[in-house]
């Protein structure tokens, strides 16, 4: 397979790149600063580009079997890149005929499961949404852009991400977050996303995920 990976220097992006290469896939990693991607491999092409520039992205997605994105802002001040970058990515994918696209969002975006705990609903979730309001607003716009596309998309919503070792185990919930599960390792998130590439059951769906 040939994958184009956006947000490749982030924690999840690096996991996507490493795991895809380990599985024998060819990877084009789209980055702003190649020095921030400490991965070298004969199957890896590191491409420097502005993720908001559709024309610059077109040759980087041409011929790809799928594109995966770990784009996201680490703070409210940096919010905006997820939606603006995704908009350009989608246009590039559609122009080049690449149909499969998977993107990371976040569990607090959208509705919560009815079997979630009262503490989470009444205290934890409102607090997190307030602290990262701009980040989640940007991700909500990103999701809307993806849903309105003609691609075979999957939006993956994890809770808090950690850098702990992979567990190889996770739970999924279609359309909403996984209840009473507050964390997932970036390694497990990446593994799950790569596993979803060929899973038609996840296409044009929002998938909650957690350890």
Secondary structure, 3 states (H helix, E strand, C coil): CEEEEECCCCHHHHHHHHHHHHCCCEEEEEECCHHHCCCCCCCEEEEECCCCCHHHHHHHHCCCCEEEECCCCCCCCCCCHHHHHHHHHHHHHHHHCCCEEEEECCCCCCCCCCCCCHHHHHHHHHHHHHHCHHHHHHHHHHHHHHHCCCCEEEEEEECEEECCCCCCCCEEEECCCCCCCCEEEHHHHHHHHHHHCCCHHHCCEEEEEEC
